[in-house]
Amino acid sequence: MSNVCSGKVALENSPVDAPVITVHHGDALLVVDVQKDFLPGGNLAVPGGEEVIDPLNRYLARFVQRNLPVFVSGDCHPPDHCSFQAQGGPWPPHCVINTQGAAFAENLSLPYSANVVRKGTTPECEGYSAFDGTDLQGRLCAAKVLRLFVGGLATDHCVLHTVRDAIELGFKTFVLRDAIRAVNARPEDGEAAEAEMAELGATFIQLEDLLRAH
């Protein structure tokens, strides 16, 4: 599918075992929902969710060093959000606007220049994807982004939905395998989400794939 920003055809899909990747102009990092409610002690803690922070900080450092754009998405739900159990949804209240649970992890090294994307801000908008009901697509286009590097929480929900949309919109999409963790309500959910993303055309990389690049 053509990239909606440039009209150019996206690059052919790379194998799941990615080669060494060099980030450059046209690339952006998207950190998905690394918020306190999804970390240990939060209202909807993702198992091992805190483990994404260190690798994400190292990806962040690489993108900042290269003066490449960083985007960060976060749930910002009203108290009567449709995803909450009281409204018939599957989840306990989480990332409610103006609560500590909605704040980004304190030890996540976001640059001052990070572009913040708030999602799920109305009661009826689920907001799993960072593109759902937001202006993320337009902001990526304005920054002339062609390739999107995605990590964060959770693999089987917000990361999956975001990657689906990014690929559908024509962005060449890389998933940071060492900087995602799954809810795994069913034990196989995370693996199934990774398999779906790969089948859709996402390329999985790890930090070492960037660190080996010159």
C-alpha positions in Angstrom: 0.0 0.0 0.0 1.3 3.5 -0.8 2.4 5.7 2.1 -0.3 8.3 2.6 2.3 11.0 3.4 4.5 10.6 0.4 2.6 8.7 -2.2 5.6 6.3 -2.5 5.3 2.6 -2.2 6.5 1.3 1.2 9.6 -0.9 1.2 9.2 -4.6 0.7 8.7 -6.5 4.0 11.9 -7.7 5.6 12.3 -11.1 7.3 11.3 -11.4 10.9 15.0 -11.8 11.8 15.9 -8.3 10.8 19.3 -7.2 9.5 21.3 -4.4 11.1 19.1 -1.3 11.0 20.4 2.2 10.7 17.9 4.9 11.7 17.8 8.1 9.6 15.7 10.9 8.3 12.2 9.7 7.8 12.2 7.5 10.9 10.3 8.0 14.1 10.0 6.2 17.4 6.6 5.6 18.9 6.4 4.6 22.6 3.0 3.2 23.4 1.3 3.6 26.8 4.1 3.2 29.2 1.9 4.6 32.0 1.8 4.0 35.7 -1.5 2.0 35.7 0.1 -0.5 33.4 3.2 -1.0 35.6 3.5 -2.9 38.9 1.1 -1.5 41.5 -1.1 0.0 38.8 -4.8 -0.7 38.3 -4.1 -2.7 35.1 -0.5 -3.9 35.5 1.0 -5.7 32.6 3.1 -8.7 33.7 6.7 -7.6 33.3 5.7 -4.2 32.1 8.5 -2.4 33.9 11.0 -4.5 31.8 10.3 -2.3 28.7 11.6 0.9 30.3 15.4 0.2 30.1 15.4 -0.9 26.5 13.0 2.0 25.5 15.3 4.5 27.2 18.2 3.2 25.0 16.1 3.4 21.9 15.1 6.9 23.0 18.7 7.9 23.4 19.5 6.7 19.9 16.6 8.6 18.3 17.4 11.8 20.2 21.1 11.5 19.4 20.1 11.4 15.7 17.7 14.3 16.1 14.8 12.0 15.0 11.2 12.6 16.1 9.8 10.8 19.2 6.1 10.2 19.7 4.5 8.9 22.9 0.9 7.7 23.3 -1.1 7.5 26.5 -4.5 6.5 27.5 -6.4 9.4 28.9 -9.8 8.1 29.8 -12.9 9.8 31.3 -14.3 8.1 34.5 -17.2 6.6 32.4 -15.1 5.2 29.6 -16.6 2.4 27.6 -13.7 0.0 28.3 -14.4 0.0 32.0 -16.2 -2.9 33.7 -18.9 -0.6 35.1 -19.8 0.4 31.5 -19.8 -3.2 30.3 -16.1 -3.2 29.1 -13.4 -5.8 30.0 -11.1 -3.7 32.1 -11.0 -2.1 35.6 -10.7 1.7 35.6 -7.3 2.8 34.4 -5.4 5.8 33.2 -8.3 8.1 34.2 -7.7 11.7 33.3 -6.0 13.8 36.0 -4.9 10.7 38.0 -1.4 9.4 38.8 -2.2 6.2 36.9 -2.4 8.1 33.6 1.1 9.6 34.1 4.0 8.2 32.1 6.5 6.1 34.0 8.8 8.4 36.0 12.0 6.6 34.9 11.0 6.7 31.2 13.5 9.2 29.6 11.2 11.1 27.3 12.8 14.1 25.7 11.2 17.5 26.1 10.6 17.5 22.3 8.5 14.3 22.5 5.1 14.5 20.7 2.4 13.4 23.2 -0.7 11.7 21.8 -3.6 11.3 24.1 -6.1 8.6 23.2 -9.4 7.2 24.5 -10.4 10.7 25.6 -14.1 10.4 25.1 -16.5 7.8 26.8 -17.4 6.1 23.5 -13.9 5.9 21.9 -12.0 2.6 22.9 -8.7 4.0 21.8 -6.5 0.9 21.7 -4.6 2.2 18.7 -2.5 5.4 18.9 -4.2 6.4 15.6 -7.8 5.9 16.9 -9.5 9.3 17.2 -6.1 11.2 17.4 -4.1 13.3 15.0 -1.1 11.0 15.0 -1.3 10.3 11.3 -1.2 14.0 10.4 1.6 14.7 12.8 3.7 11.9 11.4 3.1 13.1 7.9 4.0 16.7 8.9 7.3 15.3 10.2 7.8 13.4 6.9 7.9 10.0 8.7 8.1 7.0 6.4 9.2 4.3 8.9 7.8 3.9 12.4 9.5 2.0 15.3 7.0 0.9 17.9 7.5 -0.4 21.4 5.6 -0.3 24.7 2.5 -1.8 26.3 0.7 -4.0 25.8 1.8 -6.3 22.9 -1.6 -8.0 22.6 -3.7 -4.8 22.8 -2.5 -1.3 22.2 0.8 -2.2 20.4 -1.0 -4.7 18.2 -3.8 -2.2 17.2 -1.3 0.6 16.6 0.9 -1.6 14.4 -2.2 -2.8 12.4 -3.1 0.8 11.7 0.4 2.0 10.9 0.8 -0.8 8.3 -2.7 -0.1 6.9 -1.7 3.6 6.5 1.4 2.6 4.6 4.1 3.2 7.2 7.0 0.8 7.1 6.7 -0.6 10.7 9.3 -2.1 13.0 8.3 -3.7 16.3 10.9 -3.5 19.2 10.8 -7.1 20.3 12.8 -6.4 23.5 10.6 -3.4 24.5 7.1 -4.9 24.4 5.2 -7.1 27.0 1.8 -8.7 26.8 -1.2 -8.9 29.1 -1.7 -12.5 28.2 -5.2 -12.9 29.5 -4.9 -16.2 27.6 -1.3 -17.5 27.7 -0.9 -17.5 24.0 -2.2 -13.9 23.4 1.2 -12.2 23.2 2.6 -14.8 20.8 -0.5 -14.6 18.6 -0.2 -10.8 18.5 3.4 -11.0 17.4 2.6 -13.6 14.8 -0.2 -11.4 13.4 2.0 -8.3 13.3 4.7 -10.3 11.4 2.1 -11.6 9.0 0.8 -8.1 8.3 4.3 -7.1 7.4 5.9 -5.7 10.6 9.7 -6.3 11.0 10.8 -7.3 14.5 14.1 -5.9 15.7 16.1 -5.7 18.9 18.3 -3.0 20.4 21.4 -4.8 19.2 20.2 -4.4 15.7 20.6 -0.6 16.1 23.6 -0.6 18.3 25.6 -2.7 15.7 24.7 -0.1 13.0 27.2 2.6 12.1 
